[in-house]
Amino acid sequence: MGLVRGVIEGFVTIVSVIGLGALLAQLRVLDLTAQGMLSRLAFFVASPALLLTVLAGTDVSQVFSRNLAASAIAVVVVVVVYVAAAALLLHRDLAHTVVGALSTGYVNAGNLGLPIAAYVLGDVALVAPTLLFQLLLFQPVALAALDHATSPGRTSLRRVLGQPFRTPLTVASLIGLAFAVTGAPMPRIVHDPLALVGGMAVPAMLLAYGVSLRLGPKPGADVDTAELGLIVGLKLLMMPLVAWAAGQALGLEGTALLAVTVLAALPTAQNIFVHANRYSRGVVLARDAIFATTVLAIPAMFVITALLA
């Protein structure tokens, strides 16, 4: 009963701040320019600072754990299902298929996963396995495939291997993990400013999320509704179900099992739209998948936590 109450209180906190962002957008206090600024501030500054300080004090076995395996299994299963459907039923080309696969399995662990982990699950470190898997493996492989599909013969191994290390979240996470692995204490003169800046991450993300819901692009009519429905179903239904089954098979229980299941139900990450635009493939599909899963994710996660808590 205590866990259920904590889950409800966590979601009320999150939805309240998201609602504040939407209200500020409605009142024109914040606009899409402000939303972009808040998102960039969170992505490039506050979130890296938050992850660095959190991971520095985390037991490294919590990161490289059965949670990571369960999350990876869930991603692989839904991506394989989408790729099979795209090839056999929808007859999509490689580049479009990659964008669709990213829309299906790449979750918004940075912008929404951190608040969910902090206020619903009670531990920011629980989102680290998902973030690291996506940033170090899933995204580089997908971008290499997009490079190959759009400019055959020009894919550089150096570019593929170096891509993760151009992302602030990855670099900060690796530095935090280095402190955790070595057990070296972080000097207070370094830790305290980082912790102060990291405190901006969650409110900035949630306010930006609310502004985006109110002012962001709405779904258009120029998308294959069957494909969009497939992606939404795989993302919000099949992926958390597979994560839960994999977690149980791996012996997870309690908060650990709840974490992999809830985080698997996060919406499609907004940077997938950036990638789709960059390669001019699946742009409308990525946009509409982000919107649909973003609107439906909070109710889906609330139902999951109510059932598992």
Number of C-alpha atoms within 10 A of each C-alpha: 7 8 16 15 13 16 21 17 14 20 20 14 15 23 15 15 21 23 19 17 28 24 17 17 23 14 10 11 10 18 21 16 10 15 23 14 14 22 22 16 16 27 20 14 19 26 28 26 27 27 29 27 24 20 26 26 18 19 14 19 10 16 19 13 11 21 27 21 18 26 25 21 18 25 28 16 16 22 25 14 15 25 20 14 16 20 13 10 10 15 13 16 12 18 22 22 24 26 24 29 24 27 33 32 30 27 28 23 24 23 23 21 25 27 25 27 21 17 20 26 24 16 16 20 22 26 25 24 22 26 23 20 17 21 19 17 13 19 18 18 17 18 21 19 20 24 18 16 18 15 11 10 9 11 17 12 10 8 12 17 14 13 18 20 14 9 15 16 25 21 17 22 23 18 18 24 23 16 19 22 16 10 14 11 11 15 8 10 8 10 15 13 12 19 18 13 16 21 16 18 27 25 17 24 28 26 27 30 23 23 28 21 19 19 15 15 12 13 15 10 9 9 17 12 12 10 18 21 13 17 29 24 15 24 29 24 16 19 28 27 20 23 29 25 18 23 26 14 11 14 12 19 13 10 16 17 23 22 26 30 28 29 26 32 30 28 31 30 25 20 16 25 24 14 19 24 15 11 18 14 22 22 21 20 25 30 24 24 29 26 22 18 25 23 12 15 21 20 12 19 22 17 13 18 19 14 10 17 17
